Amino acid sequence: MISYLDIMLYVQIALSGICMYRIIRGPTIPDRMVGIDIFGILVVGICAIIAIETEKSYILDIGIAWIILSFIGTLTLAKYLSGKKINE
């Protein structure tokens, strides 16, 4: 029998596919970056669902590391698009 967690996992995977379309076909770089940010959030959600289903907490650490790297990448791109150097 399919549980609610399985349904949520399938929905998250489907939404990830939609985000991948936005990343590949985005008309501008900021649109692609927004797609990457949303994809990162969905990956953390997938990690959380898998951690709940398997009862392995180290999967949450992977999700936390992913979201930290995504945040740093977003800040770096924002500084680059504003015309500033990264170390300013």
Buried (B, 14 or more C-beta within 10 A) or exposed (E): EEEEEEEBBEEBEEBBEEBEEBBEEBEEEEEBBBBBBBBBBBBBBBBBBBBBEEEEEEBBEBBEEBBEEBEEBBEEBEBEEEEEEEEE
